[in-house]
Every structure is written in C-alpha cells, then in structure tokens.
Amino acid sequence: MEYYLKLAWRNIFRNRRRTFLTGLIIAIGLAMIMFMDGMIVGMKNNIISSGTSSFLGDAQIHRVGFNESQDTALTINRLEELKEALLKDESISVLTERVLSFATLSSPADINSIVICGVDPRKEKFLSKMDEGLIEGSYVSKEGDIMIGDKLAERLEVESGDRVILTLSEAGSGELIQEMFRVSGIYRIHIEEMDASMAFIVLSQAQKLLGIENEIHEIAVQFKDFKYAIENEKTFEQKYSEYGNIAETWPSLIPQLKYIIDMTDISIGLLVLLVFAVIVFGIINTLFMSLYERTFEFGVLRAVGTRPGGLRKLIVFEAGSLAVYSIIIGIVIGTALNLFGSLVGMDLTGVELAGTTFTSRIYTAFKARQYILHPLLIFAFTVLVSFYPANHAAKMSITDALRKTM
C-alpha cells in the first residue's frame, strides 16, 4: 500500500504543468463551493434579519382570529399571565406590546388608508429598527406624536412638524373617532407596505382611542438566538397557544420567506453538482492523457508481473493524491475568499427578495462543513471517477501496450 502511494505521488508530478492545471481546476471548484456556501449562509441570515428585525420580530402572539379579521375587539386573553410566562422564558431576549387598527390619515392635501400601530417607544426600540430608519424628525415619545413612512409623507405632502388627522373606529361600538397629531418623524425601512401605509403612535393613546385601555392586540418577541424560531418552531407555538391566543414564529407568519430559506439549501446542492461535473471532466481528461503517455510503461509493468489490480490501484492512488494536492490549494483559496467576504461583504441594500428588502450588507459566514464535508466530497468524487480510466488501463493488452497503442 505504501509503495503504491509513494509511486502515485511521484507520478502525478511527472507532468507538472498538466497536474497544476488540473489541480487548479479542482481547487478553484472547491474554493467556489466554500465561498458560495458562505455567501448563501450569509444571505440566509441577512434575509431572516431583514424580515424579522425591521418590525415583525422572531415570533408574535395574537388572539385567535385577529390576523384574519383585524377585529380590534379581539385583544389578547389573560395578558398579565402570558407576559409573566414570556418574561421567565430564557430563550426570549425582548418582547414588546402593540395595538393595531385600520384607519385613515388625512392632511390638507390628501387622505390615505393606513394601519395605525400603537407602540411602547422604550420597548419597541429594542426589537424593531424603526428608529434606525428615521430620515427626518424623531421617534414618537408622547401622546399627540405620530411617525409615518416616507412614501406616505409624499402622498399626504407633509413634513416633520406638520399636523394630520387620524380617523379610526372604536373597538366594539364601531363609532368613528378623530384625533389631530403632529408628525414627529418620517422613516424609511425599504418595506413598501410599511413605508406607504403604516403609522406609529404611543401605545397608551392608541388604547384610549380604541377604547381598550390596558389591552393589546399583539406581543412581538425576539429570541436570543434567531435560529430558535426554526429549530423550536412547534415547541414555542404549542407552549403559548393557549387561553384563546395563538403563538406563531416567523416561518408561520411569512411562509414565503421560509420557502426562500429552504431554496438556498437546494442552491448549495445544485452548485456542488455543477462543480462536480467540471471536476469529472477534468479528472477523466487528465488521467486518460496520462494513460496515453504512459502506455508503454504500463505494458512493461504488466509484462514483469504486475497484476491488473495493482495497476488499477496505482491509478486510483494517483487520483487520490491529485485530490489531496488540489484540496489543500482549494481550502487556502476558499478561506481567503470567505475572509474577504466576511470583512467587505456584498452590498445588496434596497434589493427586494420575497417581499423582504435587504437593509444591510451581506457577509460570508464560516461553517465547519466548508472544511470537512465539501473537501471530503471532492476527494471521494475524484477517487470514484478515477475507477473508469483505471479499469481501462487494467484491461489493456500487454502486446498493444508495448507497441504503444491503445
């Protein structure tokens, strides 16, 4: 075994140029797999972050039927008990309460249908990035303040400091309520629906206007680890779906985003198959070129008693040696690319995917599989492919080989 290994390692460098070029093809293939894997994982993390941290949260709790009907009378049952349980949950880092209602917002220039959201400014800043999206003015801080999106501001032709009229229906009775607000700030978070049709006021005033003092429609939750929403989706939903309330993590709230995340895993698989196809042609071409150049040599080996199995083993070992050589180079290149991607990143800010807009640069992520799984697959695939030319060489005629014909 050791004899064949040493001989194989020596043989692959008999034609350094061909070995280098073939090794470079395999190395670049592995490096691209590592880099694209890191980029796709980074994109996946960015998509989840963009979709959940802007406003949604990792999970939400509502009264059963509220999401479907938006009936403002459907407030969360047994609120204090639920909040107490959530605050004791070690997987949760932040939670905030909200009141939601359809409404209209009017200015001297126009009127627009919106969703009004009552928030606790102190808690909301820890969960959503609405304050980071401010482009004018300040975050809501007191009753009488209202914060609107830039597209809504354009339609109403208002700026920070202008007055607007909010009209909504009181919960239960349906009586129309009107209140004047001052535009405290204008935000832009690159989510069309929110920038164009969502406004924020303080929670206490929203409760008063709707006639639901001390009641809320939504609890938004952020986990300490964002992966918890995927890995423990059913656990969380079953634990807090009680008292007539329903708990849902983001994969349930925005299934199209979950679909995109699943598709990224398929993308990695397709990428690996594509690179493997390139490697197949490179390995087969290299080994057959080597066979042709060494036909006479193989004929002599067979003539002096080398068995077909020994010849087959030699060629397979050569392929394995070439794979090891290529993998070392590939890991170095792949690490350099991933390191560059993790420091510089890719700017896709503003690009929309599955209804979610990227709000920050995408940075590559390092994963153990990039250094273990992908190299092992490259090695195994290279060795497997080598059996075809190895069998061809093992079956060649000694007489024809000594004449240097195949």
N, C-alpha and C positions, 0 to 999 in steps of 0.2 A: 504493500500500500504506500509506504513512504517513498519507495523507488519511483512509482508511477507519479506521485505528487511532485517530487523534485524534477522529474523529467518533463512533466506537463508545464511547470512554472518556467523552466528554461526554454521550452519550445515556443511559448506564446510571445517571447521576446526575440525570436529569430528574425521576425519581420516587424521591427519596432514601429514603422510608420503605419502599417495596417492595424496592428494591435492598439496603437494610440488612438487612431481614428475610430475604431470600433468601440474601444473603451470609453472614448469621449461621448459617443452616441448614447451608450448605456448610462454614463454618468450624468449627462445633461437630462436624459429621460427621468432618472431618479431625482435629480435636483428640481426639475419642474414639478414632479409629483409632490415633493416636500413643500415647495413654495406655494403651489396651488392649494394644497391641503391647508397650509397655514392661512392663506388668504381667504379661503372659503369658510374656515372656522372663525376667522376674524369678522368676515361679513355676516355670518350667522349671529355672532354675539352682538354686532352692531345693529342688525335688524331687530333683534329682541329688545335691545336697549332703546332704540329709536321708537319702537312700537309701544313700549311699556313705561319708560321713564318720562316721556313728554307729558303724559297726563293719566293714561289708563291705570298704571300700577301693575304689579305681578298678578294680582287677584282682586276680585270685587265681591261684595255681598249685597244682595237686594232682597226685597220682599218678593215672593213668588208672583210672577205675572207683571212685575213693574217694567222690566226691559221690553216686554212685548207691547204693553199698553201705554206706558209712560203716564199712568194714572197717578196724580200727585197725592191721592188719598192712601196709596199703598206704601206706607212707611215701614221701616224695619221693625219687626216684633222683638220685644224683650231686649231692647237696645243695651241697657246697662250690663245685663248678664253676658251678652255677646261680647261687648267691649272688654269686660273683665277677663274673659277666656282668651281673647286675642292678645291682650297685653301680657298674659302669662306664657304665651306660646313662644318658645325660644327660637323658632325658625323665622319669626317676624321681626323686622327691624323698625318699620314705620307703619303707622296707619293713620288715615285721615277721614273725616266725615264730610259728606256733601249732600246738598239739596238740589234737585234738578227739576226743571219745568219748561214746557214750551212757552214762548212769549213773543211779543213784538217789541221792537226798539225803533223809535222814531226821532227824527231831527227835523228842523225846518226844511231840509232838502228832500228827505225820503223816509220811507218806513220799510223795515225788514223783519221777516220772521227769524227767530233765533231760539237757541236753547240757553236758558239762564242757569248758571251754576253758582250756588251759594257755598263758599268755602271758608275754612278757618285759616286765615293767612299764615299764622305761625306754624301750623302743622303741614299745610299744603306745600310749603317751600321745601320741606324735607323729602317729599315724594315726587312731585312733578317739577318740570323745568319751565313752568310758565314765567317765573320771574327772570330766568335767563334769556327768555325770548323777548323781553321788553325792548322796544326800539324807540319808545317815547314815553315820557312821564314816569309814573311809579306804580308799584303793585297796590292793589286795594288794601286799605288799612283800617277803614272806619265806615260806618253806615253813611250812605249817600255817594260812595265811590263806586265806579263801575269800570272794569277793564275789558277792552274789546280787541278783536283781531284787526290787522291792517287792512284786509280786504273789506271787512265790514265798515271800517272807518272811511274807506274810499267811497263806498256806496252811500253812506249817510253824509259824507262830506263834512266830517267833524275832525277835530284835533284834540290833543290833550288839553283839558280845562273847559271844553265846551259842554253844554247841557243837552241831555237827551231824556226822552220819556219812555219808561218801561211799562208795558201793559201785560198783565197776566191774569189767570183765573184762580180764584181761591179754591183750595182743595176742598172737595166735598160739595160745597154750595155752587161752585162754578161762577160766582159773582166776579165781575171784572174789577181789577184793582190797577190803579195807575200811580206811578211814583216818578218824581224827577231825580235824575242822577247827574253827577259831574264825571266826565271821562277822566279818570285818574291816570290811565296809561293805555298804551297801544302795544300789542305784542305780535310777533311773527314766529311761528314754530314750524312752518312749512308743511302743515297738515291742512289741506284745502277746506275740509268741513269745519274745522275749528277756527281757522283764520277768517272764514267768511260768515260764520253763523253761530258763534258761541261767545257769551259774555259772562263775566265773573263779578259777583258782589260778595259782601261778607255774609257768612252763614246765618248769623242772628237776624239780619234784616230779611233774608230770603225766607226764613221760618215765619217771621211776623207777617210778611206779605201773603204767604200761602195759608196762614192760619194753622200752622203745625208746630207751634213752639215746642222745643226740646225733642223734636222728632226729625229723622233724616231719611233719605231715600237710598243712600249708598255709602258703604265703607270701602275705601280703596286701601289695599295692603301692598307693602313691599317686603320681599323676603331678604334675609341676609345673603343668601346665595341665589342668584337668578335661576340656576338650574333646578332649584327645588320645585318650581312650578311645573316642570316637565316630569321630573323623576318621581314626584309625590303628588301628582295632579289629583288622583282619585282619593288619596288619603285626606287632603285638605278639604276637598269638596264634600266628602261624606261627613267629616268631623263638624263642619259648620253649617251644613244644610239642615237646619232644624228650626223649630218654633215658627214654621211657615216661611222661613227665609231660604234663599238659595245662594250657595257659595260657588264661584266659578273662577278658575285660573285663566290666564291669558290664552292658552290654546283653545279653551272653550269659548272665550269672548270674541276672539278674532281667529277663527279656524283657517282663514286664507293665509294668515301669517305662519301658522303651524305647517300648512301644506308647503310653503316656500322653504321652511327649515328642513322638512323631510326631503325635499327635492335637492338640497345641497349635498346630502349624503349620497344620493344617486349620482350627482355630478362628479363626486370624487371617484366613484366606481367606474363611470364611463371614461374619466380621464386616465385612470390606471390601465384600463383595457386598451385605450388608444396608444399609450406609451408602450405597453407590452407588444402591440402589433409592430411598432417600429423596431423594438428590440429583437423580435423574432427574425425579421428580415436581415437585420444587422448581424446577428449571430450566425444564422444559416449561411449568409454570404461569406463571412469571414472563415468559417470552418470549411466550407467547400473549396474556397480559394486555397486554404492551407492544405487540404487533401490533394488538390490537383498538383501543387508544387512539391508535395512530399510523397507522391505515388510510388516512386522508385524506392524511397526509404521504407515505406510500409511493406512493399514487396519483399525487401531484404529481411525485414523483421519477421514476416510470415515464413520466409524460406529457412531461417535459422531456428524456427520452432516456436515463435510467439503465437499463442492461440488467438482466435478471433475475439474471445472475451477480453484478453489483455489489451488488444488494440482498441477495442471499444472503450475499455476503462480509461486508457490513456487520453483519448479524445474528450471523453466526458470530464476528466480531471482538468484538461486544458480549458474547457468552457467554464468550469467552476473557478479556476484560477483567474481567468479573464473577468469573471463576475466580481470576485473579491477586489481585484485591482480597480474595476470600474466603480464599485460601491464606495470604496474609500474616497475616490475623487468626487463622486456624486454627493456624498454626505458633506464634504468640505464646501462644495459649491452651493448646495441646498441650504446649509447653515448660514453661509454668507448672505444669500438672497433673503432668507427669513429674518436675519438680523437687521438687514437694511429695511425690510418691510415693517418690522416691529418698531423701528425708530422714526422712519419717514412717513410710512403709511401711504394710502391712496385716497385722494380727495374726491369723494362722490357726494359731497354736501349738496342737498337740494334735489338729488335724483330720487325718484319715487319708484318703489317696488311693492306690489301687492297692497297698495293703499298706505304704505309706510314710507316716509321720506327720511333718507339718511341725514342726520343732523350733525355728524362729526366724521372725521377721517377714519378709514378702515385700516387697522393694523394687523399684521400677520400674527398668528398665535403658534407657539411651540407645543407640540404634542409628542408623547412617547412613541406613538405608532409611526411617526415620521422617521424615527431612528431604529425601530425594531421591526414593525410589520412590513413597511414598504421595502426596506433592504432585503429582508428575508424572502419576500415575494419575488423580487428581482432575481435573487440568487437561485431560488427554486425554479423559476420560469426559465432562466438561462440554461440551467443544467438539464431540465426537461426537454427543451428544444434541441439540445446537443445530441440527444439519442438518435435523431434522424440521420445526420451525417455520420455519426459513429457507427450505426448499423450498416450504412452504405459502405464504409471503409472496411468493416469486418467481413463483409461478404464479397469483397473484390477478389478477382482471380489472381493468384500469385504470378502466373505466367504473364498476364496482361500488365500487371503492376511493374514487373521487371522490365517490360518493354516501354514503360511509362505511358500506358494508355489506360483509359477508364471506360 
